[in-house]
């Protein structure tokens, strides 16, 4: 089974960085883990108001298929978390581990 890892960089609206991190930690992480994703770490760049994290999936489905499942469960809808309300820009890059 191939393992896919994405490096995700989110530029967060001014003044919402800490709120975004808390919502990510309390709402997004548990659902991602429940769906079989792994979180490789998360970092904050306060100067740029950016949130950077690693997410991986290794399973029968492709990463994109499994990622689509994340947006469908009732738990995701109940969160009331609308990324566009907090995030100005997102950059998702598929990366390969070398060390």
Buried (B, 14 or more C-beta within 10 A) or exposed (E): EEEBBBBBBBBBBEEBBEEBBEBBEEBBBEBBEEBBBEBEEBEBEEEEBBBBBBBBBBBEEEBEEBBEBBEEEEEBEEBEBEEEEBBEEEEEEEEEEEE
